[in-house]
């Protein structure tokens, strides 16, 4: 895959050999059978497969971190907002993003009461809420 801007070649996280091993393993071949087909040892096949899965996991973690940084997954509830409105604001934003929140309105309300700077039933400072792709939320004072 070429990166047209820089002219550099972008390589996948997996080597050609790791991809070969994974393809054969996904077709049902044992490590011993893969070793015979690729003219190597079973131990080498095991190492290639193990390293491939580590690389896949690292790529998934990287993508998740990137998605978590996405500013459109954030909502700032302004100061003076009634604390009872916070769950609706968060749930509405999640709906716009197509993310199903794993908490109900009551749980979100209690989380907001714990985290928000408030006087009585109103926020006295904005409340920053990050909506994660998993449906969880992170609240922070701003």
C-alpha positions in Angstrom: 0.0 0.0 0.0 1.6 3.3 -1.0 1.2 6.5 0.9 0.8 9.0 -2.0 1.7 12.1 -0.1 5.1 11.0 1.2 5.9 8.3 -1.4 6.7 5.9 1.5 5.4 2.4 1.5 3.2 1.6 4.5 3.6 -2.0 5.6 1.1 -4.0 7.6 1.8 -5.1 11.2 2.1 -8.7 10.0 4.9 -10.2 7.9 4.1 -12.2 4.8 5.2 -15.3 6.7 2.8 -14.5 9.6 0.0 -14.0 7.2 0.8 -17.4 5.5 0.7 -19.1 8.8 -2.6 -17.5 9.9 -4.3 -18.3 6.6 -3.4 -22.0 6.9 -4.3 -22.2 10.6 -7.7 -20.6 9.8 -8.2 -23.2 7.2 -7.9 -25.8 10.0 -4.3 -27.0 9.5 -2.4 -27.9 12.6 0.9 -26.2 13.4 2.7 -29.4 12.5 0.9 -29.5 9.1 1.7 -25.8 8.5 5.4 -26.5 9.3 5.5 -29.3 6.7 3.9 -27.2 4.0 6.2 -24.2 4.7 9.2 -26.4 5.2 10.0 -25.2 8.7 9.6 -26.4 12.3 6.5 -26.5 14.3 8.2 -24.3 16.9 8.8 -21.7 14.2 5.2 -21.8 13.2 4.1 -21.4 16.8 6.4 -18.4 17.2 5.1 -16.8 14.0 1.5 -17.4 15.0 2.1 -16.0 18.5 3.8 -12.9 17.2 1.1 -12.3 14.7 -1.6 -12.3 17.4 0.5 -9.9 19.5 0.8 -7.6 16.5 -2.9 -7.8 15.8 -3.7 -7.0 19.5 -1.3 -4.0 19.4 -3.1 -2.7 16.3 -6.5 -3.1 17.9 -5.3 -1.3 21.0 -3.9 1.5 18.9 -7.1 1.9 16.9 -9.2 1.9 20.1 -6.9 4.6 21.6 -7.3 6.7 18.5 -11.1 6.3 18.5 -11.2 7.3 22.2 -9.4 10.6 21.3 -12.0 11.5 18.7 -13.4 14.9 19.8 -16.8 14.2 18.4 -17.2 11.6 21.0 -17.2 14.3 23.6 -19.9 16.5 25.0 -19.5 19.4 27.4 -22.5 20.0 29.6 -22.4 23.8 30.4 -22.5 25.4 33.8 -25.9 26.2 35.1 -27.4 23.1 33.6 -29.7 21.3 36.0 -28.1 18.0 37.1 -31.3 16.2 36.2 -30.7 17.2 32.5 -27.2 15.6 32.3 -28.3 12.0 31.5 -30.6 13.2 28.7 -27.8 15.4 27.2 -25.3 12.4 27.3 -27.8 9.9 26.0 -28.9 12.2 23.1 -25.3 12.8 22.1 -24.6 9.0 22.2 -27.7 8.4 20.0 -26.3 11.0 17.5 -23.0 9.0 17.5 -24.8 5.7 17.1 -23.3 4.4 20.4 -25.4 2.5 22.9 -24.6 3.6 26.4 -24.2 0.7 28.8 -25.7 2.7 31.8 -29.2 3.7 32.4 -30.3 7.3 33.1 -30.3 6.8 36.8 -26.7 5.5 36.9 -25.6 8.4 34.7 -27.3 10.8 37.1 -25.5 9.4 40.1 -22.1 9.4 38.2 -22.7 13.1 37.3 -23.6 14.0 40.9 -20.4 12.5 42.1 -18.1 14.1 39.5 -19.8 17.5 38.8 -19.0 20.8 40.5 -22.5 21.8 41.6 -24.5 24.0 43.9 -27.8 22.6 44.8 -29.2 20.9 41.7 -27.2 22.9 39.1 -23.7 22.6 37.7 -21.5 25.5 38.6 -18.8 24.5 36.2 -18.9 22.7 32.8 -18.8 18.9 32.9 -16.8 17.2 30.2 -18.1 13.7 29.1 -16.3 11.4 26.8 -18.5 8.7 25.2 -16.4 5.6 24.4 -17.2 3.3 21.5 -17.8 0.5 24.1 -20.8 2.5 25.5 -19.0 3.5 28.7 -18.6 7.2 29.7 -15.8 9.1 31.3 -16.7 12.3 33.2 -14.3 15.0 34.1 -14.5 18.5 35.6 -13.3 21.3 33.2 
